[in-house]
Amino acid sequence: MSQFAQALLNWYAKAGRQDLPWQHPRSPYYVWLSEVMLQQTQVATVIPYFERFVRRFPDLPSLAQASTDDVLALWTGLGYYSRARNLHKAAQQIMAQHQGQMPSSQAELEALPGIGRSTAAAIRSQAFNQPAAILDGNVKRVLIRHQALNISSNDAKAQPQLWQLAESLLPSAQPGALDFANYTQAIMDLGATLCKRSKPNCPACPVASSCQALATGQQHSLPLPKASRTKPERERVFLLLSSPEGIWLGPDYGFGVWQDLWQFPSFASQSEALDWLAQQPLIVDSQPESWPRFRHTFSHYHLWLQPVQISVRLNGIMQASGRFTTAQDWPKLGLPKPVLSLLNQWQQQAHS
Ligand code: SF4
């Protein structure tokens, strides 16, 4: 077994995280769900979401049978909603194609929506104790520092080298032991708890004696910074229609990554919003009131949001799908984070 793997396994037995909710039991469903939730998100944030999710959907069949609204409601605030939509679709696919059993081969796992090479390997190693290397952001940072590679984590040309390195360091199989499962958790824990992006805790690190970055004083400067790229900016007007029955939300105003989520009617400009409003069966009781404009950042662009509030009363049947909602409805709906924060502001204002 490589010295690196042995040192990590010894450290994991003493100091690794062994009480995470998805480790009890370390079932394929729990591992898969946690891996998807942990993409772009830290453990401390994920734990309460994971616990709520498995209380509502304790197993794969219950997730497959759920409505999209119910799944998205439990994802509200976690962001990157395509993860939830893919999870839901994959559960249905597993029921239809794999008799409800999570597959255990790399090819079958990667054929499911939302599962890429590293997530498939994380499921194989942790749920099935197979020799499969993962390569998430934490692992890349550990490997780049340990080998003192002069690259950034997202350097496209270096990815094959990083995969090869990750595979070469895997432990060898010990009969009866859960070495592959523990090794995967150990290398993720090392990146998350000691070999952190800023201020790596090298004195406590189990692989410090062989770390090339530490030996050459580069532990703070590697990986190299990612090539910076200016994100484009977009604009959107949110129409906050408030009435004595509540505030209007609908499931069909989604755009981009917010498809299927409930939100305010949204438009490219205020004049477009007011034109739409004029065609609705609504009595308008107030002038439009612009709330402070704010920016929400997605992975590929910045979105400037301009909320405009108007008091209305219904005078017929709205053609758009949706309804006036109150605070009792919101926990049951999938809501983008900025929408939830505007709803809370509206609620505070209405009761002040
Ligand atoms: S010695 Fe420091 S830089 Fe090297 S792997 Fe350990 S924590 Fe990271």
Residues whose N, C-alpha, C, O or C-beta is under 5 A from the ligand:
A	BS01	SF4	V142 R145 H146 L194 C195 P200 N201 C202 C205 V207 A208 C211 A213 L214 Q219
